[in-house]
Every structure is written in structure tokens, then in C-alpha cells.
Amino acid sequence: MSVKSRGEFALKHVLPRNLALLLCFASFCAGMFFTNRMWMVPDAKGIPRTFRGGDKQLTDCDLKIKVLRNEANSSRGISGSQHSIQIVDKAISDLEMKLLAARAERETIMKDPMISKDLKNVESTLKGKYFMVIGINTAFSSRKRRDSVRATWMPQAEKRKKLEEEKGIIIRFVIGHSSTLGGILDKAIEAEERVHGDFLRLQHIEGYLELSAKTKTYFATAVSLWDAEFYVKVDDDVHVNLATLGMTLAGHRKKPRVYVGCMKSGPVLARKGVKYHEPEYWKFGEVGNKYFRHATGQLYAISKDLATYISINQNVLHKYANEDVSLGSWFIGLDVEHVDDRRLCCGTPPDCEWKAQSGNICVASFDWRCSGICRSVERIMDVHERCGEDKNALWSTNFVQTVRNTSF
């Protein structure tokens, strides 16, 4: 076949130009139609469409606009729903705290064979809820001090049991173990415990330079044993009026994280050999600086959330040389309300006596120069008689009712 004949044959089979354009346009429209059908994502609440390329920026803008509108709408209703939001937040916070506390409690109870029988029986103890736990810090050599406390402000035998059952107040002398486990010092405490039954034994080796560690262990152990609203630490050479202490703490019952005591800010002592020397003085800035505000160590109280915080974080909380400084440092950076109440650090007579006569009864009395009652074994009975509250005050006070009255 010649070239000419082949060209003539092709021309006969070429589509008309207009028809070709029409077919191309129809194909394009069909392609657009089916493409949109295949890639369309059904609308749903909270699920934006998915786009590619530059369209994504538009989608992001739309989402931001929706978020801003929602925030604006929410902000209009804040005044009406703020209380409900706070209640929900507190409930969530409480549940999280309880979960962490339960884990820390289990670790505290199970991790050491030295732990006492009381701790092993913690499940039965935790069934009750208490108002406050008072831990009286004591030492192996302080038997006479303990007896003087038992003879004055600390109820004994059936009265102490009644105090726990009716008022929800737990009182225990707090002590660890000697460096020689099962030695003569430990046996003496065990014998005393069989007589009085008022000790809380800690998983801790006693020593004056270990007071910060002992304080940390006390709170961790107490919160694992007793579900209380407040946890108190007091020294065994301080006089305490229990009803006045209870009424004072009841006034702070609605505060979740409260730290009550006589707040002070003494100098950081850098010179070696002096009492209360601070080996880590350089952490507090220039020489001559003062400590941050913290409660004096003779008596202070913390709420349950703070005791739980100590229990959970006990392995990473730093210990300074002085116990009261250590406690104060653990709360720096936390949302904690510091309550400076000077009734927790009255002087011995005539100071506390004058205040009692004027109706302003002290929570605790001691001598600043001795960091406790000077010669407490001989003098605490006199302080008790001259500065003590009415003997029926503890039994006639309703701490729950006190809260209701003071909240108005």
C-alpha cells in the first residue's frame, strides 16, 4: 500500500474535532464527580474532614476558630459552674492521691523485715477514720520524760482508748530502733510497751543527727496506719492542751494542704561547732542569710494531703541538718497554706498562765532557751496545773460542731 493510500485511510477514521472536544470535557466532568465521591469524608461531630496540601492550613484555622469559640462560650458560663468544676477537680485529685498513697503504704509496710507487728496488721487498723494523730518524739534515754507526759496531758489506759474511739485522736510515743537490733535499749522499750501500749516503733535507727529522717519516716508510717485529717509532731518536753489543739486544727479542716505551727526564719549558721550548724549553708545564698519560713520543731501539724505527699516522695526528699528546716523545705514549691499560730509556742508560767486567765488558752508551752520545758521532768506538772485547760474540756468538745460554728 502506498503512502498516499495509507493517509487517505487514516483520514476516514479520524473523529470530528467538535466531537473529540465534547468527549474530553465529559471525561473530565465524570472524573471530578467520581473523585469527589470517593474522597468525601462524612461529617461528624468533633471529626474534621481530611484534606491535602494547602487546604490543611484552612482546616487548622477552622479548628482554631472552633476552639476559640468554645472557650469563649465556656468563659461566659464560668461564674455559674465554677463551684462544680472545683468539686470535680478535688474529687479527681483526691482519688489520685489515694492511689499513690496506697502504693506508698504497701511499700512502707512490706519492704523491711524490721517492721513491727502493728504495721503487719495495718488492714484492720485502717478501717477507722480519725481526726488527728499525735506523735510524741522521744529517745531511749527519755523514760522519765515519757512518764511525766503520761502523768499530765496524755490520757492513759481506758481513757486513751476512749479518746481514740469517741474523739478520733491517736497519741503515741514515736521511736525507732537502736543500732544493735534487739539489744538492751530495744528490750527496754519493748518492756515499757507491754505496760503502757503507747508506742509507735519506726523502721529507723535512732540518733540526734537523724531527726530529719525520723520525721520523714514518722509521717510516712503514721499515714499508712491511720486515716486521719491531721498529723501532729510534738517533742516529749512540751506541754500540750489537747482540746485547744483539736479546736485549732478543726478551724482548718476545709483546707486540703495546710501547715500549722509557729513560723520562724532564723539565721543559717555556717560556722562549724555551733549548735544548729548548717553544713549546706551555701545553698541558702550569701553568708548571714536566713532560712525560709518554717514551723519551729517543738510542735507542728500538717494535713493529710501533705503527710501523704511525704509518704509518696520519702525516698527523694532532701534532709537538712535541722529537722524543722527539712520539713519546711519539703513544702516549698507546693500549694501549701502556712498558718502562723503563736498559741502553739507559748512560754511557760507566767506567760501561759496569764493567757489562760484571760481566756486565751495556749496549745503548747515550752521555754525557747531550752527548746522545750527546761528541766521538764520536774516542771511539767507545775505547767500543767497553771496553764492546763479544764479537765473536762477534751471530753465536752465536739470538734465537728466546732467546724460548723467557725465556718460562718
C-alpha positions as CSV (number, residue, x, y, z in Angstrom):
1,M,0.0,0.0,0.0
2,S,1.3,3.4,-0.9
3,V,1.8,6.3,1.5
4,K,-0.9,8.3,-0.1
5,S,-3.4,5.5,0.2
6,R,-2.5,5.0,4.0
7,G,-3.1,8.7,4.7
8,E,-6.5,8.6,3.0
9,F,-7.4,5.5,5.1
10,A,-6.5,7.4,8.4
11,L,-8.4,10.5,7.5
12,K,-11.5,8.4,7.0
13,H,-11.2,7.1,10.6
14,V,-10.4,10.4,12.5
15,L,-13.2,11.7,14.7
16,P,-14.6,15.1,14.1
17,R,-12.9,17.8,16.1
18,N,-16.0,19.0,17.9
19,L,-17.0,15.5,18.9
20,A,-13.5,14.9,20.4
21,L,-13.6,18.1,22.5
22,L,-17.0,17.1,23.8
23,L,-15.8,13.6,24.8
24,C,-12.8,15.1,26.6
25,F,-15.0,17.5,28.5
26,A,-17.4,14.7,29.5
27,S,-14.5,12.6,30.7
28,F,-13.1,15.4,32.8
29,C,-16.5,16.0,34.5
30,A,-17.0,12.3,35.1
31,G,-13.5,12.1,36.7
32,M,-14.2,15.1,39.0
33,F,-17.6,13.6,40.0
34,F,-16.3,10.2,40.9
35,T,-13.1,11.6,42.6
36,N,-15.2,13.8,45.0
37,R,-17.5,10.9,45.7
38,M,-14.5,8.6,46.7
39,W,-12.6,11.1,48.8
40,M,-15.5,12.7,50.7
41,V,-15.5,12.0,54.4
42,P,-18.8,12.1,56.2
43,D,-19.3,15.0,58.6
44,A,-19.3,14.0,62.3
45,K,-19.1,16.0,65.5
46,G,-15.6,16.6,66.5
47,I,-14.1,14.8,63.4
48,P,-12.8,17.3,60.8
49,R,-12.5,16.5,57.1
50,T,-9.1,15.4,55.8
51,F,-7.5,17.5,53.1
52,R,-4.2,17.6,51.5
53,G,-1.8,20.3,50.5
54,G,-2.7,23.9,51.2
55,D,-6.2,23.0,52.3
56,K,-4.8,21.7,55.5
57,Q,-4.0,25.2,56.7
58,L,-7.6,26.1,56.2
59,T,-8.7,23.1,58.2
60,D,-6.3,24.1,61.1
61,C,-7.7,27.6,61.0
62,D,-11.2,26.3,61.2
63,L,-10.3,24.2,64.2
64,K,-8.6,27.0,66.0
65,I,-11.7,29.2,65.4
66,K,-13.9,26.5,66.8
67,V,-11.7,26.1,69.9
68,L,-11.6,29.8,70.5
69,R,-15.4,30.0,70.1
70,N,-15.8,27.1,72.6
71,E,-13.5,28.8,75.1
72,A,-15.4,32.0,74.7
73,N,-18.7,30.2,75.3
74,S,-17.3,28.3,78.2
75,S,-15.9,31.5,79.8
76,R,-19.4,33.0,79.8
77,G,-20.6,30.2,82.0
78,I,-17.7,30.1,84.4
79,S,-19.4,32.1,87.1
80,G,-22.2,29.6,87.2
81,S,-20.2,26.4,87.1
82,Q,-17.0,27.3,88.9
83,H,-18.1,25.5,92.1
84,S,-19.0,22.3,90.2
85,I,-15.6,22.4,88.4
86,Q,-13.8,22.8,91.7
87,I,-15.7,19.9,93.2
88,V,-14.8,17.6,90.2
89,D,-11.1,18.7,90.3
90,K,-10.9,18.0,94.0
91,A,-12.5,14.6,93.6
92,I,-10.0,13.6,90.9
93,S,-7.1,15.0,93.0
94,D,-8.3,13.0,96.0
95,L,-8.6,9.8,94.0
96,E,-5.1,10.2,92.5
97,M,-3.7,11.0,96.0
98,K,-5.3,7.9,97.5
99,L,-4.0,5.7,94.7
100,L,-0.4,6.9,95.2
101,A,-0.8,6.7,99.0
102,A,-1.9,3.1,98.8
103,R,1.1,2.2,96.7
104,A,3.5,4.0,99.1
105,E,1.7,2.4,102.1
106,R,2.3,-1.0,100.7
107,E,6.0,-0.3,100.1
108,T,6.4,1.1,103.6
109,I,4.7,-1.9,105.2
110,M,6.3,-4.7,103.2
111,K,9.9,-3.6,102.3
112,D,11.7,-4.3,105.6
113,P,11.7,-7.3,108.0
114,M,12.3,-4.9,110.9
115,I,8.7,-3.6,110.6
116,S,6.5,-4.1,113.7
117,K,3.5,-6.3,114.2
118,D,1.3,-3.3,114.2
119,L,2.3,-2.5,110.7
120,K,1.7,-6.0,109.6
121,N,-1.8,-5.8,110.9
122,V,-2.4,-2.4,109.1
123,E,-5.5,-3.6,107.2
124,S,-7.6,-4.0,110.4
125,T,-6.3,-0.7,111.7
126,L,-7.2,1.3,108.6
127,K,-10.9,0.5,108.9
128,G,-11.5,3.6,111.1
129,K,-11.1,7.2,110.3
130,Y,-9.6,9.6,112.8
131,F,-9.4,13.3,113.5
132,M,-5.7,13.6,114.3
133,V,-2.6,11.5,115.0
134,I,-0.2,13.0,117.6
135,G,3.4,11.6,117.5
136,I,5.5,12.4,120.5
137,N,9.1,12.4,119.5
138,T,11.2,10.6,122.2
139,A,14.5,8.9,122.7
140,F,15.8,5.8,124.5
141,S,17.1,7.9,127.4
142,S,13.9,9.8,127.9
143,R,11.9,7.3,130.1
144,K,11.3,9.9,132.8
145,R,10.1,12.5,130.3
146,R,7.6,10.0,129.0
147,D,6.3,9.2,132.5
148,S,5.9,12.9,133.1
149,V,3.8,13.3,130.0
150,R,1.7,10.3,130.9
151,A,1.1,11.9,134.3
152,T,0.0,15.2,132.9
153,W,-1.6,15.8,129.4
154,M,-1.6,12.4,127.8
155,P,-4.6,10.2,128.8
156,Q,-3.8,6.7,129.9
157,A,-5.3,3.2,129.6
158,E,-9.0,3.2,129.1
159,K,-9.2,7.0,128.8
160,R,-6.7,6.8,125.9
161,K,-8.8,4.1,124.3
162,K,-11.9,6.2,124.8
163,L,-10.1,9.2,123.2
164,E,-9.5,7.2,120.1
165,E,-13.0,5.8,119.8
166,E,-15.0,8.9,120.7
167,K,-12.8,11.7,119.6
168,G,-10.7,10.1,116.9
169,I,-7.4,11.2,118.5
170,I,-4.4,8.9,118.4
171,I,-1.4,9.6,120.6
172,R,1.8,7.6,120.5
173,F,5.4,8.0,121.6
174,V,7.5,7.7,118.4
175,I,10.8,5.9,118.5
176,G,12.9,3.8,116.1
177,H,15.5,1.1,116.9
178,S,19.0,1.1,118.3
179,S,22.0,0.4,116.1
180,T,22.1,-3.0,117.7
181,L,18.8,-4.5,116.8
182,G,17.3,-6.5,119.7
183,G,19.8,-5.0,122.1
184,I,19.2,-3.8,125.7
185,L,17.8,-0.4,124.5
186,D,15.2,-2.1,122.3
187,K,14.3,-4.6,125.0
188,A,13.7,-1.7,127.5
189,I,11.2,-0.1,125.1
190,E,9.5,-3.4,124.4
191,A,9.1,-3.9,128.2
192,E,7.7,-0.4,128.5
193,E,5.3,-1.0,125.6
194,R,3.9,-4.1,127.3
195,V,3.0,-1.9,130.3
196,H,1.6,1.1,128.5
197,G,0.9,0.1,124.9
198,D,1.5,3.7,123.7
199,F,4.5,3.4,121.3
200,L,4.8,3.7,117.6
201,R,8.0,1.9,116.5
202,L,9.6,3.1,113.3
203,Q,11.8,1.5,110.7
204,H,14.6,3.9,111.7
205,I,17.9,3.9,113.5
206,E,17.8,6.4,116.4
207,G,20.4,9.3,116.5
208,Y,20.2,13.0,117.1
209,L,21.7,13.8,113.7
210,E,19.0,11.6,112.1
211,L,15.9,13.6,113.3
212,S,15.1,14.7,109.7
213,A,15.0,11.1,108.6
214,K,13.0,10.1,111.7
215,T,10.4,12.9,111.0
216,K,10.0,11.7,107.4
217,T,9.6,8.1,108.5
218,Y,7.1,9.1,111.2
219,F,4.7,10.8,108.8
220,A,5.0,8.0,106.2
221,T,4.3,5.4,108.8
222,A,1.5,7.3,110.5
223,V,-0.3,7.9,107.3
224,S,-0.1,4.2,106.4
225,L,-1.5,3.2,109.8
226,W,-4.2,5.7,110.4
227,D,-6.5,7.6,108.0
228,A,-6.6,10.9,109.8
229,E,-7.3,14.5,108.9
230,F,-4.2,15.9,110.6
231,Y,-0.8,14.6,111.7
232,V,1.0,16.3,114.6
233,K,4.6,16.1,115.8
234,V,5.5,17.2,119.3
235,D,8.5,16.8,121.5
236,D,8.4,14.9,124.8
237,D,9.4,18.0,126.8
238,V,6.5,20.2,125.7
239,H,3.1,20.7,127.4
240,V,0.0,20.3,125.2
241,N,-3.6,21.2,125.8
242,L,-5.4,18.6,123.6
243,A,-8.8,20.2,123.4
244,T,-7.3,23.5,122.4
245,L,-5.1,21.8,119.8
246,G,-8.2,20.0,118.4
247,M,-10.2,23.1,118.2
248,T,-7.4,24.9,116.5
249,L,-7.0,22.3,113.8
250,A,-10.7,21.9,113.4
251,G,-10.8,25.5,112.2
252,H,-8.5,24.5,109.3
253,R,-10.4,21.3,108.4
254,K,-11.6,22.5,105.0
255,K,-8.1,23.4,103.8
256,P,-6.6,20.5,101.8
257,R,-2.9,21.4,102.3
258,V,-2.3,23.2,105.5
259,Y,0.9,23.5,107.6
260,V,0.3,24.8,111.1
261,G,2.9,26.0,113.6
262,C,4.9,28.9,114.9
263,M,6.6,30.1,111.8
264,K,10.1,31.4,112.1
265,S,13.1,32.3,109.9
266,G,16.3,32.0,111.8
267,P,19.9,32.6,110.6
268,V,21.7,30.0,108.6
269,L,24.7,29.1,110.8
270,A,27.8,28.5,108.7
271,R,30.4,28.2,111.4
272,K,31.3,24.7,112.5
273,G,31.0,23.7,116.1
274,V,28.0,25.9,117.0
275,K,24.6,24.5,117.8
276,Y,22.3,24.1,114.8
277,H,25.2,24.4,112.4
278,E,24.1,24.0,108.8
279,P,26.6,22.1,106.7
280,E,24.8,23.0,103.5
281,Y,24.7,26.8,104.3
282,W,25.9,27.7,100.8
283,K,22.6,26.6,99.4
284,F,20.9,29.5,101.1
285,G,22.9,32.2,99.4
286,E,25.3,34.6,101.0
287,V,26.7,34.1,104.5
288,G,24.4,35.7,107.0
289,N,21.2,34.9,105.1
290,K,18.1,33.5,106.9
291,Y,16.1,30.3,106.3
292,F,12.8,30.3,104.5
293,R,9.8,30.4,106.8
294,H,9.1,27.2,108.6
295,A,7.4,25.9,111.8
296,T,9.5,25.6,114.9
297,G,10.2,22.0,115.7
298,Q,8.6,21.7,119.2
299,L,5.1,21.3,117.8
300,Y,3.5,21.5,114.3
301,A,0.7,19.9,112.4
302,I,0.1,19.1,108.7
303,S,-3.0,18.0,106.9
304,K,-3.5,14.5,105.4
305,D,-2.5,15.5,101.8
306,L,0.9,16.8,103.0
307,A,1.5,13.7,105.1
308,T,0.6,11.6,102.1
309,Y,3.0,13.7,99.9
310,I,5.8,12.9,102.3
311,S,5.0,9.2,102.3
312,I,4.9,9.0,98.5
313,N,8.1,11.0,98.0
314,Q,10.1,10.0,101.0
315,N,12.9,8.4,99.0
316,V,13.7,11.7,97.2
317,L,13.0,14.3,99.9
318,H,16.3,16.0,100.9
319,K,17.3,16.1,104.6
320,Y,19.0,19.2,106.1
321,A,20.8,19.1,109.4
322,N,17.8,20.5,111.3
323,E,14.5,18.7,111.3
324,D,12.2,21.7,111.2
325,V,14.1,23.2,108.3
326,S,13.8,19.9,106.4
327,L,10.1,19.8,106.8
328,G,9.7,23.3,105.7
329,S,11.8,22.7,102.6
330,W,9.6,19.7,101.5
331,F,6.7,22.1,101.1
332,I,8.5,24.8,99.0
333,G,7.0,24.8,95.6
334,L,3.8,23.2,96.7
335,D,0.4,25.0,97.0
336,V,0.5,24.9,100.8
337,E,-1.1,27.3,103.3
338,H,1.3,28.3,106.1
339,V,-0.6,29.1,109.3
340,D,1.4,31.0,111.9
341,D,-0.4,30.5,115.2
342,R,1.5,31.8,118.2
343,R,-0.6,29.8,120.6
344,L,1.5,26.8,119.6
345,C,4.6,28.3,121.2
346,C,3.7,30.0,124.4
347,G,6.2,30.4,127.2
348,T,6.0,28.6,130.5
349,P,4.5,30.4,133.5
350,P,3.9,33.2,133.9
351,D,3.3,33.6,130.1
352,C,0.9,30.8,129.5
353,E,-0.7,31.3,132.9
354,W,-1.6,35.0,132.1
355,K,-3.0,33.9,128.8
356,A,-5.1,31.1,130.4
357,Q,-6.5,33.6,132.9
358,S,-7.5,35.9,130.1
359,G,-9.3,33.1,128.3
360,N,-6.7,32.7,125.6
361,I,-5.5,29.2,126.5
362,C,-2.3,28.1,124.8
363,V,-2.0,25.0,122.6
364,A,1.6,24.3,123.7
365,S,4.0,25.7,126.2
366,F,7.8,25.5,126.5
367,D,10.9,27.6,127.1
368,W,12.6,28.9,124.0
369,R,16.1,28.9,125.6
370,C,15.8,25.2,126.2
371,S,13.9,24.3,123.0
372,G,11.4,22.7,125.4
373,I,10.5,23.0,129.1
374,C,13.7,23.4,131.0
375,R,14.0,20.5,133.4
376,S,10.7,19.2,132.1
377,V,10.6,16.1,134.3
378,E,10.5,18.4,137.4
379,R,8.5,21.3,136.0
380,I,5.9,19.9,133.6
381,M,3.4,19.2,136.4
382,D,3.5,22.8,137.5
383,V,3.0,24.0,133.9
384,H,0.1,21.6,133.6
385,E,-1.6,22.9,136.8
386,R,-1.1,26.6,136.0
387,C,-1.6,26.6,132.2
388,G,-3.7,23.5,131.5
389,E,-7.3,23.7,130.2
390,D,-10.3,22.4,132.2
391,K,-10.0,18.7,132.8
392,N,-13.4,18.1,131.1
393,A,-12.6,20.3,128.1
394,L,-11.4,17.4,126.0
395,W,-14.4,15.2,126.6
396,S,-17.0,18.0,126.2
397,T,-15.7,19.5,123.0
398,N,-17.3,18.4,119.7
399,F,-14.7,19.0,117.1
400,V,-17.1,18.5,114.2
401,Q,-19.5,21.1,115.7
402,T,-16.6,23.4,116.2
403,V,-16.0,23.4,112.4
404,R,-19.6,24.2,111.7
405,N,-19.6,27.1,114.1
406,T,-16.4,28.6,112.9
407,S,-17.3,28.3,109.2
408,F,-20.0,31.1,109.4
